[in-house]
């Protein structure tokens, strides 16, 4: 039975427990990344599906414009140039629609790789922002408290601290107690039975090891110092990531409002240009340009 071993066993257990907690934080980080990948894969399918629909509607609209241009060309209301412009825009629309369908296939393949099965009915989820922090300061505070990268760095530093004490314990004395008991029967004609017991205490004091243990203590201390620096680095990286995410969120919120206004304005402009074309105040090229601007604003939104 070990009575005293320089607190090595206690420090080894504490080191192992801290390492387990660090491993749990690493697992939580992996779970977070997996969930973020899932969200990204889902929203990529949502976005590319919407873009395909917009592109297909544009192809249908430009097909009608081309047929109308051909009819008016036959009636000598427009020139051959107008028909060629409509044909060029339709060809480009078909090409970009095919490319959008290719992007959708890519997004669906990524979804299958991340989620594990092909996407079914994928629709735009409700964009609830109620659980987001209300300010960047609150976001920093939450990240400091809950980010698994910071938590893992803290627990690794704690494990390194116990590792220093564990190695230092090798310089201290070691005390063990040994106890034994024996019993025998029918030894010989003179003794029918015999028993015996003993207790021995043994103390071992390190005297000289060529400086090897002290060198490992210094090594463990340097590792501990490096992990202290990793904590600060993890905090700095986390704050930078939060700042970038928060700035992107604020920028996208503002951009979303502008995009909605732009789509509505382009829709009204397109309707107006079409009406003006009917009375000869606008050319077919003006209509095609208005349709293109409306299409681009829809895709941006």
ZIURBEL-V83304 format. One record per pair of residues at least 6 apart in sequence whose C-alpha atoms are under 6 Angstrom apart, sorted by sequence separation. I is the first residue (numbers start at 1). J is the second residue. D is the distance in Angstrom with one decimal. If there is no record, write none. Layout:
i: (I;I)
j: (J;J)
d: (D;D)
This chain:
i: (72;112;133;186;276;277;185;186;185;184;184;183;183;182;69;182;273;181;181;180;180;179;66;179;270;178;178;177;177;176;176;175;62;175;266;174;174;173;173;59;263;263;55;259;52;168;167;164;48;164;45;44;160;41;157;153;150;29;25;25;22;22;22;18;19;18;15;15;11;11;8;8;7;6;6;5;4;4;3;3;2;1;1)
j: (78;118;139;192;282;283;192;193;193;193;194;194;195;195;83;196;287;196;197;197;198;198;86;199;290;199;200;200;201;201;202;202;90;203;294;203;204;204;205;93;297;298;97;301;100;217;217;217;104;220;107;107;224;111;227;231;234;148;148;152;152;155;156;155;159;159;159;162;162;166;166;169;169;169;172;174;174;175;175;176;176;176;177)
d: (5.9;4.9;5.4;4.4;5.5;5.8;5.6;5.7;4.0;5.4;5.1;5.7;4.1;5.3;5.6;5.2;5.9;5.6;4.2;5.6;5.4;5.6;5.3;4.3;5.2;5.7;5.0;5.7;4.4;5.9;5.3;5.7;5.5;4.4;5.0;5.7;5.0;5.6;4.4;5.6;5.4;5.9;5.1;5.4;5.5;6.0;5.8;6.0;5.2;5.2;5.4;5.9;5.1;4.9;5.2;5.2;5.5;5.4;5.0;5.2;4.4;5.0;6.0;5.4;6.0;5.1;4.4;5.3;5.3;5.3;4.7;5.5;6.0;4.2;5.1;4.4;5.4;5.1;5.4;5.3;4.5;5.7;5.3)
